[in-house]
Amino acid sequence: MFEKIPKPVARRLAIYYRVLKEQSKNGAETISSSSLGRMLDLKPSQIRKDLSYFGGFGKRGTGYNVIDLMKSIEKILGIDKRWNVLIIGAGKIGRALANYPGLIQDGFTIKGIVDVSEKKIGKTIDEHLTIEDVAEMEKIIRERKIEIGVLCVPSDVAQKVLNSVIQYGIKGIVNFVPKRLKAPKDVMIEDVQISLSFKALSFRMVNSER
């Protein structure tokens, strides 16, 4: 339905949602685009433009109802339902994600984590999650109805692992591997390059001093 929405808009929606959630916890009932813009260092017109892709929200002079806008963004982002997630790779990033409570709060349930290392297999990350053998990945994906795969594997095996995951029926991938991967058009990949965020930040900091 929203296939033509630019990726940056979808990412900003996720940020708006995070702020709205915090405002809701603090008891706020309404919020204006100006207030939201000040919190995020964005122009109010940008926020209004982003939201206009999905219809009309808010009223002139009163702003947006926090709860209503949250629920609308939940539907747009698809987090009004539960998503079953499998983490592939139990390195530092994989284990950190498995321990991150924010994922389940936003509708993403970690149903398993797999690895090839015999030293890691069988170890418990928390009381609900044990590292399993990657050889069992197909069975895990099918039996636990996994919908999203998270790649946290070495670059040299990433494409091979991705091909297997796709073959087992996964259509959504979060890729933490610093490498562009190839996939069929019906498979959606979200690349997460942590180092790029640090570089972008360092660029802004260096140039702000000039």
C-alpha positions, 0 to 999 in steps of 0.5 A: 500500500505504501510501496512508493514511500521513500525510505528516509520517511519510514525511518523518520516515522520510527523516530516520531513513534519513539518520541510520541511513546515517550510523550505518552508516558509523560502524560501528554495528550496532544503535540504540535508539529512545531514541538515535535520539530524542536525535539528532533531538530526538524522543520515542522513542514518536514514532519507535516509532509512526512505524515501527509503521505498517509492521509490527514492527521491533526487539526490546525491550532490543536496539533496531533492527538498523541495516542491516535498518531501513535496508533496510526504510525504503528499500523503504517510501520506494521508494528501493530502486530507481532513479528517473529524474528530469528538472529543468525550469528551469536557474536557481540551484535547478535547477543546484544540484540537478543538482550535488547528489550526494546524490540519486543516492546515494539512488536518484534519477538526474538524466537531464536538465535543460531550460530556455527560455533560449538563453543557457543551452541547450548549457551543461554543468553537469557532465561528464555533464549539458548543459542542453537545450531545453525544446522537447525535453522530451516526447522526453526524458521518453519516451526516457529513461523519466523518472518524476519531474519537478522544477519550478524555473520562474517562478510565472507559467508553472508550471501550464502547464509542469506540465500539459505534464509530466503530459500526457507521462506524469509522475506524480510532481512535486517542486515548488520553485515557491512556488505551489499547483498543480492536478493530477489525483488520480493525480499526486503533488506534493511542494511544497518551500517553502524560505522556510517552513523559514527562517521556521519556524526564525526563529520557533523562535529568536525564541521560545526567547529569550523 
